[in-house]
Amino acid sequence: MGQMDLFQLKLFQRMSERMGWLSARQAVLAQNIANADTPHYVPHDMKALKFVDHLTEVTPVAQMRTDAMHMSGTTPRAASIEDQKSRKQYETAPVGNSVVLEEQMVKLADAQHSYQLMTNLYRKHVDMLKMALGRGV
């Protein structure tokens, strides 16, 4: 009996993508923290992964009205330009550095927590598959 490649399952592909993104974000935030005293350094962050972005890749399903009394579906409004603008730095040191250590540490803790959550979800789903296949946990 051959081995099953878990990455053939979309769930594991998405969890792996998320873990990769979180690893990259931790590296970016660590770079920000390392350059907290570098003159004119501007902190960076990664664009957040959003579930909505994945939905745009999926072919939309048209709703079918089976009765004239049924309401027709609505389309959600597109995000405005204001929603898409990134927040400007609110604090800049006299040497032009805009790294706020507290802010970076909170972001780093959030990334670490999210990564731990993903590893726990990954492990639980593997255990669930093992149980379903009768191999125990």
N, C-alpha and C positions, 0 to 999 in steps of 0.2 A: 504494500500500500504506500503510495507516494505522499510526500509532505504537501500540505495546503499552504499556499502563499497568502498570508493574511492581507498583503497589500493589494490583492485582487478585490477585496471588499472596500467599498467607498468609505465606510466608517473609519477604517484603519488608515486609509489614505489621508483623510481629512485630519485625523488626530496627529499623524506624522507631520503633515504640513504645519499644523498649529505648533507642534513642539519645535520644529525647525525655525518658525517665525519667532517664537519666544526665545530661543537660543540666540538668534541674531539680535533681537532687541536687547537682551542682557548684555551682549558685547557692545552695542552702541551706547547704552546707559553707562556701562563701566568706563568707556572712553570719555564720556562727558564728565564723570566723577574724577577721572585721572587728570583731566585738563581744567579742573576747577580754578586753578591759579594761573592759567595761561592767559596772557593779555590778548584781548580781542577774540577770544574763543566763543563761539556760539554753539550752544548745545543742540544736538540732533535727536530725533526720535523716528521711529518707523511708522508708516501709515498703518493704521489698525485694520486687521482683517475683520470684515463684516459679513454676516450671513447673507445679507441682501446682495452683496457682490456675487456670491455663488448662485443666487437665484437668477441673476441676469444671464447666466450661462445656460440655463434650462429653458427649453422651448415652452412658452406659455400654453396653458390649457384653456380653451374657450369654454365658458359656462353655457350650459344648455337649459333653456327655460322649457319645462314640460307642461306648464300651465300659464295662461295669460295673467293670472293673479300673482305669480311669482315676481319678486323684485329682480331687476337686472343687477349684475355685479358692478362694482365701482373700481376704478383704477386709483391706486394711491398717488398722491401728488409727488412730483419730483422734488428732490432736495434743492433748496434755493442756494444761491451763491453764498449767502451769509452762513448757511449750515456747513458749507465745505471749507470755509476759511479757517486756517490754523490760528490758534491763539498766539498773540504776540507776547514776547517776554515782558514781564512786568518789573523786572529788577535787573539792573546792570551795574556792575562794579565800576569805580572810577577809571580802571584800566581797560574798560570795554568788554570785560568778560560777563556774560549773562547766565552762567551756570549757578543755579540755586541748589545747593547740596541737599537740602531737605526735600525739595521737589524731586530730585533725581533718585534719592533713596526710597521715597514712597513709590515711584514708578518701578524701581528695581525690585522692591519687595512684592509689588503686584505681579510683576513678570515671574518671579520665583514661585509665588503662590499658584499662579495659573499653570506653570510648568508641572508643579507637583500634582495638581488636579488632573492634568492630562495623563501623567504617568499612572496615577491611580485608576483613571477610567480605562486606560489601555490594558492594565493588568486585570481589572475586573472583567472586561470583555473577553480576554483570552481565557480566563478561568471559566466564564460562562460557556464559551465554545468547547472547552475541554469537557465540561460536565455534559453538554448536549451530545457530544460524541462518545460519552461513556468512559472517558479516560480519568474521571475523578478530578479533584482539584489539588 
